[in-house]
Amino acid sequence: MALGVEAASGICSARECTNAAIYRIDWRNPAIHHARTKTWLACEEHLSYLENYFKYRSFPFDVSAFVAPDKDSGGESSHDH
């Protein structure tokens, strides 16, 4: 599966999806990277699809609420201050 857009965009990472993301999925491929984590975003419609993608490949992942970065803080979310 290819990503449709960068995670920083706030748009679901499923190919050709233009829905706003409401979930953040932090995942890694332990066969390649033991510590490096990647982030994909998901809308309600694609969350289960993306979860199944990681489960099928036995990739560890965590799902949390996506909080869009505060544009006034240089990319940091407001709760990081």
C-alpha positions in Angstrom: 0.0 0.0 0.0 1.3 3.4 -0.9 0.8 6.5 1.1 -1.4 9.1 -0.5 0.0 12.1 1.4 2.5 13.0 4.1 1.5 12.5 7.7 2.0 16.2 8.5 -0.8 17.1 6.1 -3.6 16.0 8.5 -5.1 13.9 5.7 -5.7 10.1 5.9 -2.7 8.2 4.6 -4.8 5.7 2.6 -4.2 6.0 -1.1 -6.5 8.5 -2.8 -8.3 9.4 0.4 -8.9 13.0 1.0 -10.7 12.7 4.4 -9.4 14.5 7.4 -7.4 12.2 9.8 -8.7 11.6 13.2 -6.3 8.8 14.2 -2.5 8.6 14.4 -0.9 5.3 13.8 2.8 5.0 14.9 4.3 1.8 13.5 7.6 0.1 12.6 8.9 -2.7 10.6 11.1 -4.7 13.0 12.8 -6.6 10.2 14.3 -3.3 8.9 14.3 -0.8 11.7 14.4 -1.8 15.4 13.9 1.7 16.8 12.7 3.8 13.9 9.0 4.6 14.0 6.9 5.9 11.1 3.5 7.7 11.4 0.5 7.2 9.2 -2.8 9.0 9.7 -6.3 7.5 9.3 -9.9 8.6 8.9 -12.7 6.6 10.5 -13.3 4.8 7.2 -9.7 3.5 6.8 -8.7 2.8 10.4 -9.6 -0.9 10.4 -8.0 -1.3 6.9 -4.7 0.1 8.0 -4.8 -1.8 11.3 -5.3 -5.0 9.4 -2.4 -4.1 7.1 -0.1 -3.9 10.2 -1.5 -7.0 11.8 -1.1 -9.1 8.7 2.6 -8.2 8.5 3.1 -8.5 12.3 4.3 -4.9 12.5 4.0 -3.4 16.0 1.7 -0.3 16.0 -0.1 2.1 18.3 -3.2 4.0 17.5 -4.0 7.3 19.2 -6.1 10.4 18.5 -4.6 12.7 15.8 -4.0 16.2 17.1 -3.2 18.6 14.3 -0.1 20.7 14.9 -0.8 24.3 15.9 0.3 26.4 13.0 1.2 29.3 15.3 3.7 27.2 17.3 6.0 26.2 14.5 4.6 22.7 14.1 4.3 21.7 17.8 0.9 20.8 19.1 -0.4 23.1 21.8 -0.2 20.5 24.6 3.5 20.1 24.1 4.3 23.5 25.7 
